[in-house]
Amino acid sequence: MYEYITEGTCARAIRFDLREGKIHDVSFNSGCPGNLQALGILAEGMEAGELVKKLKGVTCGARGTSCADQFARAITAAMKKGE
């Protein structure tokens, strides 16, 4: 299980598993419950690299980041850690 402490978002942390290059068991600590639960459901079983391509750079207002962007950063860090 990976845990990533977010920056600049309502969610404080993201937890997920990365198995055989695919995302599993996503959960967010705080944030917008419905949207983040949906993001976790949609991400389940997806190829990590493909998910990063889709989510990287998504912003929330003027914050310059979002929970989705932070999730992409978390996945990127997990993939590097797993190399």
Summary of the structure (lengths in Angstrom):
residues: 83
radius of gyration: 11.4
end to end distance: 15.4
largest distance: 35.3
contacts: 248
relative contact order: 0.24
helix: 45%
strand: 24%
